[in-house]
Amino acid sequence: MVLSMDRWAGKVAVVTGASSGIGAAVALRLAEQGLRVAALARRKDRLEELAKKISSKEGKIHPIKADVSKEEDVLNAFKWIKQNLGPVQVLVNNAGIGGNGSLLNGDADDWADVFRVNVLGLCVATREAVKSMRENHVDGHIIHINSICGHQIFNFPESSVYPASKYAVTALAETLRVELNALKLKIKITSLSPGAVDTEIILQNLKKILEEKQILDSEDIADAIVYVLSTPPHVQIQELTIRPVVEAL
Ligand SMILES: NC(=O)c1ccc[n+]([C@@H]2O[C@H](COP(=O)([O-])OP(=O)(O)OC[C@H]3O[C@@H](n4cnc5c(N)ncnc54)[C@H](OP(=O)(O)O)[C@@H]3O)[C@@H](O)[C@H]2O)c1
């Protein structure tokens, strides 16, 4: 298998939740690889800081303020991308929030927020990206940032509905693959499932548990994204799980 990022040079990638952690590392890496990256998040100042870090001549980061839990924000973002950047070739559905409390004492509004961001935001962005790809006959690539929590339940403090939202992502990736196949579209869908990564989402109490362990960096996940995007057009990495070598949990 010959791996190459050449076909993506100058093309448009959308990365949600690009203001910190994995999303920031991925947006930066794709721009360094020559892609024009539409970077979405609520903290636009962070996106603007990130955009200044690009050293590539071809690649660029375009900051877009958007709350993915609001359908209108996502629609406006894709409208802006269509008018200003052109057809979407890559979507990295990365925006995500953790749980808050437990199932036994949690708050229904907090639970709904997790599903609005981790599940519904991902669905709306996916629908809009595939629409753009189909209108423009693009054999694009959708990547869902899932989690090992989307495949297995751990004794996480305060995870509440987070694992359920990631199990939904596992189902959504496979449902999308089936729908794309039924239409004979050559758009790829990858579910990428990291173990513990050192980012802002890791709760303070979990940080203490992980303190002694060497967990993953956001750059490790950016490497994995480059790998899945580099595969030849007929090869689809359906699921990629990345864990620290010494199990953190
Ligand atoms: N860190 C880990 O151990 C780990 C492991 C497995 C999977 N993951 C997954 O990796 C993804 C990225 O998380 P991370 O670890 O990099 O954590 P992070 O540093 O907290 O990043 C989360 C990102 O999501 C964005 N976001 C949150 N709510 C949003 C909303 N309503 N609209 C738009 N953007 C929103 C945040 O931006 P704003 O706040 O600026 O909007 C931020 O850029 C998540 O899907 C997470 O579930 C993380």
The ligand as an SDF file (V2000), in Angstrom:
LIG
                    3D

 48 52  0  0  0  0  0  0  0  0999 V2000
   -8.6620   13.2740   25.6430 N   0  0  0  0  0  0  0  0  0  0  0  0
   -8.9990   11.9940   25.6260 C   0  0  0  0  0  0  0  0  0  0  0  0
   -8.5220   11.1880   26.4530 O   0  0  0  0  0  0  0  0  0  0  0  0
   -9.9440   11.4760   24.5810 C   0  0  0  0  0  0  0  0  0  0  0  0
  -10.0320   10.0990   24.4070 C   0  0  0  0  0  0  0  0  0  0  0  0
  -10.9020    9.5900   23.4640 C   0  0  0  0  0  0  0  0  0  0  0  0
  -11.6600   10.4520   22.6970 C   0  0  0  0  0  0  0  0  0  0  0  0
  -11.5670   11.7900   22.8740 N   0  0  0  0  0  0  0  0  0  0  0  0
  -12.4080   12.6530   22.0330 C   0  0  0  0  0  0  0  0  0  0  0  0
  -11.5950   13.5840   21.3670 O   0  0  0  0  0  0  0  0  0  0  0  0
  -12.3760   14.7090   20.9870 C   0  0  0  0  0  0  0  0  0  0  0  0
  -11.6030   15.9780   21.3090 C   0  0  0  0  0  0  0  0  0  0  0  0
  -11.4680   16.1010   22.7100 O   0  0  0  0  0  0  0  0  0  0  0  0
  -10.1190   16.5710   23.4170 P   0  0  0  0  0  0  0  0  0  0  0  0
   -9.6300   15.4250   24.1960 O   0  0  0  0  0  0  0  0  0  0  0  0
   -9.2060   17.2030   22.4400 O   0  0  0  0  0  0  0  0  0  0  0  0
  -10.6970   17.6300   24.4720 O   0  0  0  0  0  0  0  0  0  0  0  0
  -10.6720   19.2150   24.5060 P   0  0  0  0  0  0  0  0  0  0  0  0
   -9.2840   19.7400   24.5320 O   0  0  0  0  0  0  0  0  0  0  0  0
  -11.5940   19.5720   25.6310 O   0  0  0  0  0  0  0  0  0  0  0  0
  -11.3240   19.6480   23.1260 O   0  0  0  0  0  0  0  0  0  0  0  0
  -12.7060   19.6240   22.8700 C   0  0  0  0  0  0  0  0  0  0  0  0
  -12.9830   20.5140   21.6760 C   0  0  0  0  0  0  0  0  0  0  0  0
  -14.3830   20.4280   21.3800 O   0  0  0  0  0  0  0  0  0  0  0  0
  -14.8710   21.7440   21.2450 C   0  0  0  0  0  0  0  0  0  0  0  0
  -16.2760   21.8220   21.6060 N   0  0  0  0  0  0  0  0  0  0  0  0
  -16.8730   21.4560   22.7670 C   0  0  0  0  0  0  0  0  0  0  0  0
  -18.1760   21.7560   22.7130 N   0  0  0  0  0  0  0  0  0  0  0  0
  -18.3980   22.3350   21.5060 C   0  0  0  0  0  0  0  0  0  0  0  0
  -19.5520   22.8900   20.8810 C   0  0  0  0  0  0  0  0  0  0  0  0
  -20.7400   22.9110   21.4770 N   0  0  0  0  0  0  0  0  0  0  0  0
  -19.4100   23.4070   19.6320 N   0  0  0  0  0  0  0  0  0  0  0  0
  -18.1930   23.4030   19.0230 C   0  0  0  0  0  0  0  0  0  0  0  0
  -17.0880   22.9000   19.5620 N   0  0  0  0  0  0  0  0  0  0  0  0
  -17.2020   22.3810   20.7940 C   0  0  0  0  0  0  0  0  0  0  0  0
  -14.0160   22.6180   22.1470 C   0  0  0  0  0  0  0  0  0  0  0  0
  -14.0200   23.9450   21.6500 O   0  0  0  0  0  0  0  0  0  0  0  0
  -14.8110   25.1920   22.2900 P   0  0  0  0  0  0  0  0  0  0  0  0
  -14.9260   24.9530   23.7570 O   0  0  0  0  0  0  0  0  0  0  0  0
  -13.9410   26.3750   21.9360 O   0  0  0  0  0  0  0  0  0  0  0  0
  -16.1110   25.2420   21.5650 O   0  0  0  0  0  0  0  0  0  0  0  0
  -12.6590   21.9850   21.9400 C   0  0  0  0  0  0  0  0  0  0  0  0
  -12.0350   22.5390   20.8140 O   0  0  0  0  0  0  0  0  0  0  0  0
  -13.7090   14.5600   21.7290 C   0  0  0  0  0  0  0  0  0  0  0  0
  -14.6950   14.0810   20.8390 O   0  0  0  0  0  0  0  0  0  0  0  0
  -13.3970   13.5190   22.7870 C   0  0  0  0  0  0  0  0  0  0  0  0
  -14.5440   12.7930   23.1710 O   0  0  0  0  0  0  0  0  0  0  0  0
  -10.7260   12.3230   23.7950 C   0  0  0  0  0  0  0  0  0  0  0  0
  1  2  1  0
  2  3  2  0
  2  4  1  0
  4  5  1  0
  4 48  2  0
  5  6  2  0
  6  7  1  0
  7  8  2  0
  8  9  1  0
  8 48  1  0
  9 10  1  0
  9 46  1  0
 10 11  1  0
 11 12  1  0
 11 44  1  0
 12 13  1  0
 13 14  1  0
 14 15  2  0
 14 16  1  0
 14 17  1  0
 17 18  1  0
 18 19  2  0
 18 20  1  0
 18 21  1  0
 21 22  1  0
 22 23  1  0
 23 24  1  0
 23 42  1  0
 24 25  1  0
 25 26  1  0
 25 36  1  0
 26 27  1  0
 26 35  1  0
 27 28  2  0
 28 29  1  0
 29 30  1  0
 29 35  2  0
 30 31  1  0
 30 32  2  0
 32 33  1  0
 33 34  2  0
 34 35  1  0
 36 37  1  0
 36 42  1  0
 37 38  1  0
 38 39  2  0
 38 40  1  0
 38 41  1  0
 42 43  1  0
 44 45  1  0
 44 46  1  0
 46 47  1  0
M  CHG  2   8   1  16  -1
M  END
$$$$
